[in-house]
Each structure stands twice: as C-alpha cells, then as structure tokens.
C-alpha cells in the first residue's frame, strides 16, 4: 500500500486492492489501520469525508480536508501511477 504523505502525525495512503473504487484516501494516526478514516476525492477538486473510522476530532478532520484538497493533483497523479490507469472514477 502506498503512503502518500503525513500531516501532524496522520498518515495519508491508499490500500493496494481498491483500484476499482472511486478515488479516495485513507487517514490514520501513525500507521495504516483497517478502520481508517476515508476521504473521497470529488470531480470538482475537493474531498468529502466518507467515514471517520479513526475517530479523528472535527478540528483535525477540517485541517486534513484542507490538506487533501490542496494535494488533489498530487493524489490523482499517484493514483494513476500506482494503479496504472489514465482514467479516474470520482465519488461525485
């Protein structure tokens, strides 16, 4: 599973078997977990919280959402490279 970057101790990453789903990232404190928080990327260069499995505070969710949106192009490029695709499916 590729780790993309970290922010304030939170790791942002993909799971390697989810390439048939719309583009999204997992977020967890310190290391990947199977109950991570998930953000869907949207077609309008934003992101939406899908689930907060890591129980991240609302304050940190808002910060993470801003960072993920700011890194939108980087995340999309990494998705294409990792999953060897030119086409990305978006949640919205």
PyMOL Python script that loads the backbone (N, CA, C, O; Angstrom):
from pymol import cmd

cmd.read_pdbstr("""\
ATOM      1  N   UNK A   1       0.832  -1.164   0.000  1.00  0.00           N
ATOM      2  CA  UNK A   1       0.000   0.000   0.000  1.00  0.00           C
ATOM      3  C   UNK A   1       0.880   1.233   0.000  1.00  0.00           C
ATOM      4  O   UNK A   1       1.785   1.353   0.827  1.00  0.00           O
ATOM      5  N   UNK A   2       0.626   2.144  -0.915  1.00  0.00           N
ATOM      6  CA  UNK A   2       1.477   3.328  -0.983  1.00  0.00           C
ATOM      7  C   UNK A   2       1.093   4.395   0.041  1.00  0.00           C
ATOM      8  O   UNK A   2      -0.074   4.769   0.159  1.00  0.00           O
ATOM      9  N   UNK A   3       2.079   4.869   0.767  1.00  0.00           N
ATOM     10  CA  UNK A   3       1.904   6.014   1.652  1.00  0.00           C
ATOM     11  C   UNK A   3       2.149   7.260   0.816  1.00  0.00           C
ATOM     12  O   UNK A   3       3.148   7.343   0.102  1.00  0.00           O
ATOM     13  N   UNK A   4       1.247   8.226   0.898  1.00  0.00           N
ATOM     14  CA  UNK A   4       1.365   9.433   0.095  1.00  0.00           C
ATOM     15  C   UNK A   4       2.125  10.534   0.819  1.00  0.00           C
ATOM     16  O   UNK A   4       3.082  11.093   0.282  1.00  0.00           O
ATOM     17  N   UNK A   5       1.697  10.845   2.040  1.00  0.00           N
ATOM     18  CA  UNK A   5       2.353  11.867   2.847  1.00  0.00           C
ATOM     19  C   UNK A   5       1.780  11.802   4.256  1.00  0.00           C
ATOM     20  O   UNK A   5       0.833  11.062   4.520  1.00  0.00           O
ATOM     21  N   UNK A   6       2.360  12.578   5.146  1.00  0.00           N
ATOM     22  CA  UNK A   6       1.829  12.647   6.510  1.00  0.00           C
ATOM     23  C   UNK A   6       1.643  14.107   6.898  1.00  0.00           C
ATOM     24  O   UNK A   6       2.344  14.997   6.417  1.00  0.00           O
ATOM     25  N   UNK A   7       0.671  14.323   7.790  1.00  0.00           N
ATOM     26  CA  UNK A   7       0.326  15.659   8.268  1.00  0.00           C
ATOM     27  C   UNK A   7       0.043  15.559   9.756  1.00  0.00           C
ATOM     28  O   UNK A   7      -0.869  14.841  10.167  1.00  0.00           O
ATOM     29  N   UNK A   8       0.807  16.265  10.558  1.00  0.00           N
ATOM     30  CA  UNK A   8       0.579  16.308  12.017  1.00  0.00           C
ATOM     31  C   UNK A   8       0.436  14.915  12.625  1.00  0.00           C
ATOM     32  O   UNK A   8      -0.385  14.703  13.518  1.00  0.00           O
ATOM     33  N   UNK A   9       1.228  13.980  12.145  1.00  0.00           N
ATOM     34  CA  UNK A   9       1.200  12.625  12.675  1.00  0.00           C
ATOM     35  C   UNK A   9       0.185  11.704  12.022  1.00  0.00           C
ATOM     36  O   UNK A   9       0.143  10.514  12.335  1.00  0.00           O
ATOM     37  N   UNK A  10      -0.639  12.235  11.115  1.00  0.00           N
ATOM     38  CA  UNK A  10      -1.613  11.419  10.386  1.00  0.00           C
ATOM     39  C   UNK A  10      -0.995  10.962   9.071  1.00  0.00           C
ATOM     40  O   UNK A  10      -0.403  11.761   8.345  1.00  0.00           O
ATOM     41  N   UNK A  11      -1.131   9.686   8.769  1.00  0.00           N
ATOM     42  CA  UNK A  11      -0.625   9.111   7.531  1.00  0.00           C
ATOM     43  C   UNK A  11      -1.756   9.092   6.505  1.00  0.00           C
ATOM     44  O   UNK A  11      -2.866   8.662   6.818  1.00  0.00           O
ATOM     45  N   UNK A  12      -1.486   9.552   5.286  1.00  0.00           N
ATOM     46  CA  UNK A  12      -2.456   9.533   4.193  1.00  0.00           C
ATOM     47  C   UNK A  12      -1.946   8.517   3.181  1.00  0.00           C
ATOM     48  O   UNK A  12      -0.796   8.587   2.746  1.00  0.00           O
ATOM     49  N   UNK A  13      -2.813   7.564   2.804  1.00  0.00           N
ATOM     50  CA  UNK A  13      -2.362   6.439   1.983  1.00  0.00           C
ATOM     51  C   UNK A  13      -3.518   5.822   1.204  1.00  0.00           C
ATOM     52  O   UNK A  13      -4.683   6.134   1.451  1.00  0.00           O
ATOM     53  N   UNK A  14      -3.179   4.931   0.249  1.00  0.00           N
ATOM     54  CA  UNK A  14      -4.130   4.085  -0.478  1.00  0.00           C
ATOM     55  C   UNK A  14      -3.996   2.659   0.046  1.00  0.00           C
ATOM     56  O   UNK A  14      -2.951   2.282   0.575  1.00  0.00           O
ATOM     57  N   UNK A  15      -5.058   1.869  -0.103  1.00  0.00           N
ATOM     58  CA  UNK A  15      -4.934   0.415   0.004  1.00  0.00           C
ATOM     59  C   UNK A  15      -4.693  -0.088  -1.409  1.00  0.00           C
ATOM     60  O   UNK A  15      -5.278   0.438  -2.355  1.00  0.00           O
ATOM     61  N   UNK A  16      -3.867  -1.068  -1.569  1.00  0.00           N
ATOM     62  CA  UNK A  16      -3.452  -1.500  -2.904  1.00  0.00           C
ATOM     63  C   UNK A  16      -4.486  -2.332  -3.653  1.00  0.00           C
ATOM     64  O   UNK A  16      -4.285  -2.620  -4.833  1.00  0.00           O
ATOM     65  N   UNK A  17      -5.573  -2.726  -3.018  1.00  0.00           N
ATOM     66  CA  UNK A  17      -6.573  -3.562  -3.697  1.00  0.00           C
ATOM     67  C   UNK A  17      -7.872  -2.812  -3.973  1.00  0.00           C
ATOM     68  O   UNK A  17      -8.903  -3.446  -4.197  1.00  0.00           O
ATOM     69  N   UNK A  18      -7.852  -1.490  -3.964  1.00  0.00           N
ATOM     70  CA  UNK A  18      -9.091  -0.724  -4.109  1.00  0.00           C
ATOM     71  C   UNK A  18      -9.133   0.118  -5.380  1.00  0.00           C
ATOM     72  O   UNK A  18      -9.792   1.158  -5.416  1.00  0.00           O
ATOM     73  N   UNK A  19      -8.443  -0.320  -6.408  1.00  0.00           N
ATOM     74  CA  UNK A  19      -8.380   0.448  -7.643  1.00  0.00           C
ATOM     75  C   UNK A  19      -9.682   0.460  -8.433  1.00  0.00           C
ATOM     76  O   UNK A  19      -9.824   1.283  -9.337  1.00  0.00           O
ATOM     77  N   UNK A  20     -10.637  -0.413  -8.134  1.00  0.00           N
ATOM     78  CA  UNK A  20     -11.921  -0.406  -8.832  1.00  0.00           C
ATOM     79  C   UNK A  20     -12.933   0.519  -8.173  1.00  0.00           C
ATOM     80  O   UNK A  20     -14.051   0.663  -8.668  1.00  0.00           O
ATOM     81  N   UNK A  21     -12.561   1.139  -7.080  1.00  0.00           N
ATOM     82  CA  UNK A  21     -13.433   2.084  -6.381  1.00  0.00           C
ATOM     83  C   UNK A  21     -13.123   3.499  -6.848  1.00  0.00           C
ATOM     84  O   UNK A  21     -12.069   3.744  -7.435  1.00  0.00           O
ATOM     85  N   UNK A  22     -14.046   4.442  -6.587  1.00  0.00           N
ATOM     86  CA  UNK A  22     -13.700   5.843  -6.860  1.00  0.00           C
ATOM     87  C   UNK A  22     -12.475   6.245  -6.037  1.00  0.00           C
ATOM     88  O   UNK A  22     -12.218   5.684  -4.972  1.00  0.00           O
ATOM     89  N   UNK A  23     -11.738   7.210  -6.537  1.00  0.00           N
ATOM     90  CA  UNK A  23     -10.504   7.628  -5.879  1.00  0.00           C
ATOM     91  C   UNK A  23     -10.781   8.134  -4.463  1.00  0.00           C
ATOM     92  O   UNK A  23     -11.703   8.915  -4.229  1.00  0.00           O
ATOM     93  N   UNK A  24      -9.962   7.669  -3.536  1.00  0.00           N
ATOM     94  CA  UNK A  24     -10.105   8.041  -2.131  1.00  0.00           C
ATOM     95  C   UNK A  24      -8.782   7.801  -1.416  1.00  0.00           C
ATOM     96  O   UNK A  24      -7.899   7.105  -1.917  1.00  0.00           O
ATOM     97  N   UNK A  25      -8.670   8.389  -0.242  1.00  0.00           N
ATOM     98  CA  UNK A  25      -7.500   8.165   0.602  1.00  0.00           C
ATOM     99  C   UNK A  25      -7.947   7.711   1.977  1.00  0.00           C
ATOM    100  O   UNK A  25      -9.039   8.043   2.440  1.00  0.00           O
ATOM    101  N   UNK A  26      -7.085   6.949   2.616  1.00  0.00           N
ATOM    102  CA  UNK A  26      -7.275   6.520   3.998  1.00  0.00           C
ATOM    103  C   UNK A  26      -6.389   7.389   4.875  1.00  0.00           C
ATOM    104  O   UNK A  26      -5.303   7.797   4.465  1.00  0.00           O
ATOM    105  N   UNK A  27      -6.859   7.670   6.088  1.00  0.00           N
ATOM    106  CA  UNK A  27      -6.108   8.504   7.026  1.00  0.00           C
ATOM    107  C   UNK A  27      -6.146   7.848   8.395  1.00  0.00           C
ATOM    108  O   UNK A  27      -7.216   7.491   8.890  1.00  0.00           O
ATOM    109  N   UNK A  28      -4.988   7.690   9.003  1.00  0.00           N
ATOM    110  CA  UNK A  28      -4.923   7.157  10.370  1.00  0.00           C
ATOM    111  C   UNK A  28      -3.698   7.721  11.073  1.00  0.00           C
ATOM    112  O   UNK A  28      -2.736   8.151  10.437  1.00  0.00           O
ATOM    113  N   UNK A  29      -3.757   7.708  12.375  1.00  0.00           N
ATOM    114  CA  UNK A  29      -2.665   8.257  13.185  1.00  0.00           C
ATOM    115  C   UNK A  29      -1.509   7.261  13.224  1.00  0.00           C
ATOM    116  O   UNK A  29      -1.675   6.126  13.670  1.00  0.00           O
ATOM    117  N   UNK A  30      -0.344   7.688  12.758  1.00  0.00           N
ATOM    118  CA  UNK A  30       0.868   6.891  12.911  1.00  0.00           C
ATOM    119  C   UNK A  30       1.107   5.791  11.908  1.00  0.00           C
ATOM    120  O   UNK A  30       2.176   5.731  11.300  1.00  0.00           O
ATOM    121  N   UNK A  31       0.138   4.920  11.721  1.00  0.00           N
ATOM    122  CA  UNK A  31       0.334   3.775  10.825  1.00  0.00           C
ATOM    123  C   UNK A  31      -1.002   3.361  10.216  1.00  0.00           C
ATOM    124  O   UNK A  31      -2.050   3.690  10.770  1.00  0.00           O
ATOM    125  N   UNK A  32      -0.991   2.654   9.103  1.00  0.00           N
ATOM    126  CA  UNK A  32      -2.242   2.216   8.482  1.00  0.00           C
ATOM    127  C   UNK A  32      -3.036   1.277   9.391  1.00  0.00           C
ATOM    128  O   UNK A  32      -2.464   0.448  10.099  1.00  0.00           O
ATOM    129  N   UNK A  33      -4.345   1.419   9.360  1.00  0.00           N
ATOM    130  CA  UNK A  33      -5.243   0.525  10.090  1.00  0.00           C
ATOM    131  C   UNK A  33      -6.421   0.168   9.197  1.00  0.00           C
ATOM    132  O   UNK A  33      -6.752   0.909   8.271  1.00  0.00           O
ATOM    133  N   UNK A  34      -7.045  -0.956   9.470  1.00  0.00           N
ATOM    134  CA  UNK A  34      -8.167  -1.366   8.623  1.00  0.00           C
ATOM    135  C   UNK A  34      -9.430  -0.560   8.897  1.00  0.00           C
ATOM    136  O   UNK A  34     -10.362  -0.597   8.093  1.00  0.00           O
ATOM    137  N   UNK A  35      -9.486   0.162  10.002  1.00  0.00           N
ATOM    138  CA  UNK A  35     -10.649   1.001  10.319  1.00  0.00           C
ATOM    139  C   UNK A  35     -10.305   2.478  10.195  1.00  0.00           C
ATOM    140  O   UNK A  35     -10.702   3.286  11.035  1.00  0.00           O
ATOM    141  N   UNK A  36      -9.573   2.826   9.160  1.00  0.00           N
ATOM    142  CA  UNK A  36      -9.104   4.200   8.974  1.00  0.00           C
ATOM    143  C   UNK A  36     -10.241   5.126   8.543  1.00  0.00           C
ATOM    144  O   UNK A  36     -11.287   4.684   8.066  1.00  0.00           O
ATOM    145  N   UNK A  37     -10.004   6.396   8.723  1.00  0.00           N
ATOM    146  CA  UNK A  37     -10.886   7.425   8.187  1.00  0.00           C
ATOM    147  C   UNK A  37     -10.669   7.475   6.676  1.00  0.00           C
ATOM    148  O   UNK A  37      -9.550   7.292   6.198  1.00  0.00           O
ATOM    149  N   UNK A  38     -11.749   7.724   5.927  1.00  0.00           N
ATOM    150  CA  UNK A  38     -11.670   7.742   4.462  1.00  0.00           C
ATOM    151  C   UNK A  38     -12.238   9.053   3.928  1.00  0.00           C
ATOM    152  O   UNK A  38     -13.296   9.511   4.358  1.00  0.00           O
ATOM    153  N   UNK A  39     -11.512   9.643   2.986  1.00  0.00           N
ATOM    154  CA  UNK A  39     -11.983  10.814   2.245  1.00  0.00           C
ATOM    155  C   UNK A  39     -12.105  10.435   0.776  1.00  0.00           C
ATOM    156  O   UNK A  39     -11.154   9.918   0.189  1.00  0.00           O
ATOM    157  N   UNK A  40     -13.287  10.691   0.165  1.00  0.00           N
ATOM    158  CA  UNK A  40     -13.461  10.545  -1.276  1.00  0.00           C
ATOM    159  C   UNK A  40     -12.986  11.829  -1.934  1.00  0.00           C
ATOM    160  O   UNK A  40     -13.252  12.914  -1.417  1.00  0.00           O
ATOM    161  N   UNK A  41     -12.289  11.735  -3.062  1.00  0.00           N
ATOM    162  CA  UNK A  41     -11.987  12.913  -3.866  1.00  0.00           C
ATOM    163  C   UNK A  41     -13.137  13.129  -4.834  1.00  0.00           C
ATOM    164  O   UNK A  41     -13.712  12.166  -5.341  1.00  0.00           O
ATOM    165  N   UNK A  42     -13.473  14.382  -5.091  1.00  0.00           N
ATOM    166  CA  UNK A  42     -14.595  14.709  -5.968  1.00  0.00           C
ATOM    167  C   UNK A  42     -14.086  15.301  -7.279  1.00  0.00           C
ATOM    168  O   UNK A  42     -12.949  15.765  -7.369  1.00  0.00           O
ATOM    169  N   UNK A  43     -14.940  15.275  -8.279  1.00  0.00           N
ATOM    170  CA  UNK A  43     -14.565  15.779  -9.595  1.00  0.00           C
ATOM    171  C   UNK A  43     -14.331  17.277  -9.646  1.00  0.00           C
ATOM    172  O   UNK A  43     -13.773  17.781 -10.621  1.00  0.00           O
ATOM    173  N   UNK A  44     -14.751  18.004  -8.604  1.00  0.00           N
ATOM    174  CA  UNK A  44     -14.564  19.459  -8.580  1.00  0.00           C
ATOM    175  C   UNK A  44     -13.343  19.876  -7.757  1.00  0.00           C
ATOM    176  O   UNK A  44     -13.282  20.996  -7.251  1.00  0.00           O
ATOM    177  N   UNK A  45     -12.377  18.973  -7.629  1.00  0.00           N
ATOM    178  CA  UNK A  45     -11.103  19.227  -6.936  1.00  0.00           C
ATOM    179  C   UNK A  45     -11.248  19.376  -5.428  1.00  0.00           C
ATOM    180  O   UNK A  45     -10.460  20.075  -4.791  1.00  0.00           O
ATOM    181  N   UNK A  46     -12.236  18.731  -4.867  1.00  0.00           N
ATOM    182  CA  UNK A  46     -12.417  18.758  -3.421  1.00  0.00           C
ATOM    183  C   UNK A  46     -12.391  17.356  -2.855  1.00  0.00           C
ATOM    184  O   UNK A  46     -11.985  16.405  -3.524  1.00  0.00           O
ATOM    185  N   UNK A  47     -12.829  17.242  -1.617  1.00  0.00           N
ATOM    186  CA  UNK A  47     -12.940  15.930  -0.987  1.00  0.00           C
ATOM    187  C   UNK A  47     -14.115  15.940  -0.015  1.00  0.00           C
ATOM    188  O   UNK A  47     -14.545  16.992   0.459  1.00  0.00           O
ATOM    189  N   UNK A  48     -14.618  14.752   0.266  1.00  0.00           N
ATOM    190  CA  UNK A  48     -15.754  14.555   1.163  1.00  0.00           C
ATOM    191  C   UNK A  48     -15.381  13.471   2.159  1.00  0.00           C
ATOM    192  O   UNK A  48     -14.825  12.438   1.785  1.00  0.00           O
ATOM    193  N   UNK A  49     -15.684  13.705   3.414  1.00  0.00           N
ATOM    194  CA  UNK A  49     -15.463  12.678   4.429  1.00  0.00           C
ATOM    195  C   UNK A  49     -16.452  11.542   4.194  1.00  0.00           C
ATOM    196  O   UNK A  49     -17.663  11.762   4.185  1.00  0.00           O
ATOM    197  N   UNK A  50     -15.943  10.333   4.005  1.00  0.00           N
ATOM    198  CA  UNK A  50     -16.794   9.158   3.804  1.00  0.00           C
ATOM    199  C   UNK A  50     -17.093   8.472   5.129  1.00  0.00           C
ATOM    200  O   UNK A  50     -18.241   8.127   5.411  1.00  0.00           O
ATOM    201  N   UNK A  51     -16.066   8.277   5.937  1.00  0.00           N
ATOM    202  CA  UNK A  51     -16.222   7.634   7.235  1.00  0.00           C
ATOM    203  C   UNK A  51     -15.080   8.068   8.142  1.00  0.00           C
ATOM    204  O   UNK A  51     -13.955   8.283   7.691  1.00  0.00           O
ATOM    205  N   UNK A  52     -15.387   8.192   9.412  1.00  0.00           N
ATOM    206  CA  UNK A  52     -14.355   8.593  10.370  1.00  0.00           C
ATOM    207  C   UNK A  52     -14.024   7.417  11.280  1.00  0.00           C
ATOM    208  O   UNK A  52     -14.183   7.497  12.499  1.00  0.00           O
ATOM    209  N   UNK A  53     -13.569   6.343  10.686  1.00  0.00           N
ATOM    210  CA  UNK A  53     -13.235   5.133  11.429  1.00  0.00           C
ATOM    211  C   UNK A  53     -12.117   5.307  12.433  1.00  0.00           C
ATOM    212  O   UNK A  53     -12.036   4.561  13.408  1.00  0.00           O
ATOM    213  N   UNK A  54     -11.248   6.289  12.207  1.00  0.00           N
ATOM    214  CA  UNK A  54     -10.142   6.536  13.134  1.00  0.00           C
ATOM    215  C   UNK A  54     -10.543   7.448  14.292  1.00  0.00           C
ATOM    216  O   UNK A  54      -9.740   7.720  15.184  1.00  0.00           O
ATOM    217  N   UNK A  55     -11.797   7.918  14.270  1.00  0.00           N
ATOM    218  CA  UNK A  55     -12.303   8.794  15.351  1.00  0.00           C
ATOM    219  C   UNK A  55     -11.458  10.063  15.493  1.00  0.00           C
ATOM    220  O   UNK A  55     -11.109  10.468  16.602  1.00  0.00           O
ATOM    221  N   UNK A  56     -11.141  10.673  14.371  1.00  0.00           N
ATOM    222  CA  UNK A  56     -10.363  11.908  14.357  1.00  0.00           C
ATOM    223  C   UNK A  56     -11.274  13.063  14.768  1.00  0.00           C
ATOM    224  O   UNK A  56     -12.444  13.101  14.387  1.00  0.00           O
ATOM    225  N   UNK A  57     -10.744  13.993  15.537  1.00  0.00           N
ATOM    226  CA  UNK A  57     -11.540  15.138  16.001  1.00  0.00           C
ATOM    227  C   UNK A  57     -12.015  15.982  14.815  1.00  0.00           C
ATOM    228  O   UNK A  57     -11.381  15.996  13.760  1.00  0.00           O
ATOM    229  N   UNK A  58     -13.131  16.682  15.000  1.00  0.00           N
ATOM    230  CA  UNK A  58     -13.653  17.551  13.942  1.00  0.00           C
ATOM    231  C   UNK A  58     -12.629  18.607  13.537  1.00  0.00           C
ATOM    232  O   UNK A  58     -12.497  18.928  12.356  1.00  0.00           O
ATOM    233  N   UNK A  59     -11.922  19.135  14.494  1.00  0.00           N
ATOM    234  CA  UNK A  59     -10.887  20.135  14.209  1.00  0.00           C
ATOM    235  C   UNK A  59      -9.836  19.563  13.260  1.00  0.00           C
ATOM    236  O   UNK A  59      -9.478  20.203  12.271  1.00  0.00           O
ATOM    237  N   UNK A  60      -9.343  18.363  13.557  1.00  0.00           N
ATOM    238  CA  UNK A  60      -8.334  17.734  12.697  1.00  0.00           C
ATOM    239  C   UNK A  60      -8.927  17.292  11.359  1.00  0.00           C
ATOM    240  O   UNK A  60      -8.246  17.347  10.334  1.00  0.00           O
ATOM    241  N   UNK A  61     -10.185  16.855  11.358  1.00  0.00           N
ATOM    242  CA  UNK A  61     -10.849  16.488  10.095  1.00  0.00           C
ATOM    243  C   UNK A  61     -10.863  17.689   9.160  1.00  0.00           C
ATOM    244  O   UNK A  61     -10.570  17.558   7.971  1.00  0.00           O
ATOM    245  N   UNK A  62     -11.202  18.854   9.692  1.00  0.00           N
ATOM    246  CA  UNK A  62     -11.237  20.059   8.861  1.00  0.00           C
ATOM    247  C   UNK A  62      -9.856  20.393   8.304  1.00  0.00           C
ATOM    248  O   UNK A  62      -9.731  20.758   7.135  1.00  0.00           O
ATOM    249  N   UNK A  63      -8.823  20.271   9.132  1.00  0.00           N
ATOM    250  CA  UNK A  63      -7.456  20.531   8.664  1.00  0.00           C
ATOM    251  C   UNK A  63      -7.044  19.517   7.598  1.00  0.00           C
ATOM    252  O   UNK A  63      -6.479  19.879   6.566  1.00  0.00           O
ATOM    253  N   UNK A  64      -7.334  18.247   7.863  1.00  0.00           N
ATOM    254  CA  UNK A  64      -6.977  17.197   6.911  1.00  0.00           C
ATOM    255  C   UNK A  64      -7.714  17.381   5.588  1.00  0.00           C
ATOM    256  O   UNK A  64      -7.136  17.175   4.521  1.00  0.00           O
ATOM    257  N   UNK A  65      -8.969  17.762   5.653  1.00  0.00           N
ATOM    258  CA  UNK A  65      -9.744  18.011   4.439  1.00  0.00           C
ATOM    259  C   UNK A  65      -9.102  19.112   3.599  1.00  0.00           C
ATOM    260  O   UNK A  65      -9.011  18.996   2.377  1.00  0.00           O
ATOM    261  N   UNK A  66      -8.657  20.177   4.259  1.00  0.00           N
ATOM    262  CA  UNK A  66      -7.986  21.270   3.548  1.00  0.00           C
ATOM    263  C   UNK A  66      -6.696  20.789   2.889  1.00  0.00           C
ATOM    264  O   UNK A  66      -6.416  21.137   1.742  1.00  0.00           O
ATOM    265  N   UNK A  67      -5.915  19.996   3.605  1.00  0.00           N
ATOM    266  CA  UNK A  67      -4.644  19.498   3.064  1.00  0.00           C
ATOM    267  C   UNK A  67      -4.893  18.536   1.905  1.00  0.00           C
ATOM    268  O   UNK A  67      -4.218  18.616   0.879  1.00  0.00           O
ATOM    269  N   UNK A  68      -5.845  17.636   2.060  1.00  0.00           N
ATOM    270  CA  UNK A  68      -6.149  16.675   0.993  1.00  0.00           C
ATOM    271  C   UNK A  68      -6.626  17.414  -0.255  1.00  0.00           C
ATOM    272  O   UNK A  68      -6.216  17.078  -1.366  1.00  0.00           O
ATOM    273  N   UNK A  69      -7.486  18.413  -0.083  1.00  0.00           N
ATOM    274  CA  UNK A  69      -7.933  19.213  -1.230  1.00  0.00           C
ATOM    275  C   UNK A  69      -6.762  19.944  -1.882  1.00  0.00           C
ATOM    276  O   UNK A  69      -6.684  20.021  -3.108  1.00  0.00           O
ATOM    277  N   UNK A  70      -5.859  20.478  -1.074  1.00  0.00           N
ATOM    278  CA  UNK A  70      -4.685  21.184  -1.605  1.00  0.00           C
ATOM    279  C   UNK A  70      -3.747  20.237  -2.358  1.00  0.00           C
ATOM    280  O   UNK A  70      -3.034  20.665  -3.266  1.00  0.00           O
ATOM    281  N   UNK A  71      -3.741  18.965  -1.991  1.00  0.00           N
ATOM    282  CA  UNK A  71      -2.873  17.961  -2.622  1.00  0.00           C
ATOM    283  C   UNK A  71      -3.615  17.134  -3.675  1.00  0.00           C
ATOM    284  O   UNK A  71      -3.148  16.066  -4.071  1.00  0.00           O
ATOM    285  N   UNK A  72      -4.751  17.620  -4.119  1.00  0.00           N
ATOM    286  CA  UNK A  72      -5.633  16.911  -5.047  1.00  0.00           C
ATOM    287  C   UNK A  72      -4.885  16.395  -6.287  1.00  0.00           C
ATOM    288  O   UNK A  72      -4.962  15.210  -6.610  1.00  0.00           O
ATOM    289  N   UNK A  73      -4.171  17.277  -6.970  1.00  0.00           N
ATOM    290  CA  UNK A  73      -3.465  16.879  -8.200  1.00  0.00           C
ATOM    291  C   UNK A  73      -2.396  15.823  -7.908  1.00  0.00           C
ATOM    292  O   UNK A  73      -2.239  14.864  -8.663  1.00  0.00           O
ATOM    293  N   UNK A  74      -1.677  16.006  -6.825  1.00  0.00           N
ATOM    294  CA  UNK A  74      -0.648  15.042  -6.421  1.00  0.00           C
ATOM    295  C   UNK A  74      -1.274  13.671  -6.153  1.00  0.00           C
ATOM    296  O   UNK A  74      -0.759  12.650  -6.609  1.00  0.00           O
ATOM    297  N   UNK A  75      -2.377  13.652  -5.417  1.00  0.00           N
ATOM    298  CA  UNK A  75      -3.052  12.392  -5.094  1.00  0.00           C
ATOM    299  C   UNK A  75      -3.544  11.715  -6.369  1.00  0.00           C
ATOM    300  O   UNK A  75      -3.370  10.508  -6.537  1.00  0.00           O
ATOM    301  N   UNK A  76      -4.158  12.485  -7.268  1.00  0.00           N
ATOM    302  CA  UNK A  76      -4.649  11.909  -8.526  1.00  0.00           C
ATOM    303  C   UNK A  76      -3.508  11.321  -9.352  1.00  0.00           C
ATOM    304  O   UNK A  76      -3.641  10.237  -9.920  1.00  0.00           O
ATOM    305  N   UNK A  77      -2.404  12.029  -9.416  1.00  0.00           N
ATOM    306  CA  UNK A  77      -1.256  11.529 -10.179  1.00  0.00           C
ATOM    307  C   UNK A  77      -0.706  10.239  -9.563  1.00  0.00           C
ATOM    308  O   UNK A  77      -0.382   9.295 -10.284  1.00  0.00           O
ATOM    309  N   UNK A  78      -0.604  10.199  -8.252  1.00  0.00           N
ATOM    310  CA  UNK A  78      -0.121   8.990  -7.570  1.00  0.00           C
ATOM    311  C   UNK A  78      -1.081   7.819  -7.789  1.00  0.00           C
ATOM    312  O   UNK A  78      -0.637   6.683  -7.958  1.00  0.00           O
ATOM    313  N   UNK A  79      -2.385   8.080  -7.788  1.00  0.00           N
ATOM    314  CA  UNK A  79      -3.390   7.040  -8.047  1.00  0.00           C
ATOM    315  C   UNK A  79      -3.171   6.456  -9.443  1.00  0.00           C
ATOM    316  O   UNK A  79      -3.131   5.238  -9.616  1.00  0.00           O
ATOM    317  N   UNK A  80      -3.029   7.335 -10.434  1.00  0.00           N
ATOM    318  CA  UNK A  80      -2.818   6.879 -11.811  1.00  0.00           C
ATOM    319  C   UNK A  80      -1.554   6.034 -11.936  1.00  0.00           C
ATOM    320  O   UNK A  80      -1.563   4.978 -12.569  1.00  0.00           O
ATOM    321  N   UNK A  81      -0.480   6.505 -11.333  1.00  0.00           N
ATOM    322  CA  UNK A  81       0.783   5.769 -11.409  1.00  0.00           C
ATOM    323  C   UNK A  81       0.713   4.438 -10.675  1.00  0.00           C
ATOM    324  O   UNK A  81       1.135   3.411 -11.206  1.00  0.00           O
ATOM    325  N   UNK A  82       0.190   4.450  -9.475  1.00  0.00           N
ATOM    326  CA  UNK A  82       0.178   3.229  -8.674  1.00  0.00           C
ATOM    327  C   UNK A  82      -0.732   2.165  -9.281  1.00  0.00           C
ATOM    328  O   UNK A  82      -0.375   0.988  -9.337  1.00  0.00           O
ATOM    329  N   UNK A  83      -1.927   2.595  -9.739  1.00  0.00           N
ATOM    330  CA  UNK A  83      -2.888   1.633 -10.274  1.00  0.00           C
ATOM    331  C   UNK A  83      -2.790   1.485 -11.791  1.00  0.00           C
ATOM    332  O   UNK A  83      -3.619   0.813 -12.404  1.00  0.00           O
ATOM    333  N   UNK A  84      -1.781   2.110 -12.399  1.00  0.00           N
ATOM    334  CA  UNK A  84      -1.507   2.000 -13.829  1.00  0.00           C
ATOM    335  C   UNK A  84      -2.763   2.256 -14.663  1.00  0.00           C
ATOM    336  O   UNK A  84      -3.206   1.404 -15.433  1.00  0.00           O
ATOM    337  N   UNK A  85      -3.319   3.452 -14.486  1.00  0.00           N
ATOM    338  CA  UNK A  85      -4.525   3.834 -15.206  1.00  0.00           C
ATOM    339  C   UNK A  85      -4.450   5.300 -15.601  1.00  0.00           C
ATOM    340  O   UNK A  85      -3.781   6.096 -14.942  1.00  0.00           O
ATOM    341  N   UNK A  86      -5.129   5.648 -16.665  1.00  0.00           N
ATOM    342  CA  UNK A  86      -5.255   7.055 -17.059  1.00  0.00           C
ATOM    343  C   UNK A  86      -6.602   7.619 -16.626  1.00  0.00           C
ATOM    344  O   UNK A  86      -6.770   8.835 -16.530  1.00  0.00           O
ATOM    345  N   UNK A  87      -7.552   6.740 -16.368  1.00  0.00           N
ATOM    346  CA  UNK A  87      -8.911   7.172 -16.030  1.00  0.00           C
ATOM    347  C   UNK A  87      -9.147   7.019 -14.531  1.00  0.00           C
ATOM    348  O   UNK A  87      -8.844   5.982 -13.942  1.00  0.00           O
ATOM    349  N   UNK A  88      -9.689   8.063 -13.933  1.00  0.00           N
ATOM    350  CA  UNK A  88     -10.008   8.046 -12.509  1.00  0.00           C
ATOM    351  C   UNK A  88     -11.514   8.162 -12.348  1.00  0.00           C
ATOM    352  O   UNK A  88     -12.148   9.002 -12.988  1.00  0.00           O
ATOM    353  N   UNK A  89     -12.088   7.323 -11.497  1.00  0.00           N
ATOM    354  CA  UNK A  89     -13.502   7.437 -11.132  1.00  0.00           C
ATOM    355  C   UNK A  89     -13.587   8.312  -9.889  1.00  0.00           C
ATOM    356  O   UNK A  89     -12.812   8.143  -8.948  1.00  0.00           O
ATOM    357  N   UNK A  90     -14.533   9.250  -9.892  1.00  0.00           N
ATOM    358  CA  UNK A  90     -14.736  10.123  -8.742  1.00  0.00           C
ATOM    359  C   UNK A  90     -16.049   9.791  -8.052  1.00  0.00           C
ATOM    360  O   UNK A  90     -16.973   9.273  -8.679  1.00  0.00           O
ATOM    361  N   UNK A  91     -16.130  10.090  -6.760  1.00  0.00           N
ATOM    362  CA  UNK A  91     -17.346   9.853  -5.989  1.00  0.00           C
ATOM    363  C   UNK A  91     -18.481  10.721  -6.520  1.00  0.00           C
ATOM    364  O   UNK A  91     -19.596  10.234  -6.705  1.00  0.00           O
ATOM    365  N   UNK A  92     -18.211  11.984  -6.762  1.00  0.00           N
ATOM    366  CA  UNK A  92     -19.203  12.919  -7.318  1.00  0.00           C
ATOM    367  C   UNK A  92     -18.616  13.634  -8.509  1.00  0.00           C
ATOM    368  O   UNK A  92     -19.287  14.464  -9.122  1.00  0.00           O
TER     369      UNK A  92
END
""", "prot")
cmd.dss("prot")
cmd.show_as("cartoon", "prot")
cmd.util.cbc("prot")
cmd.orient("prot")
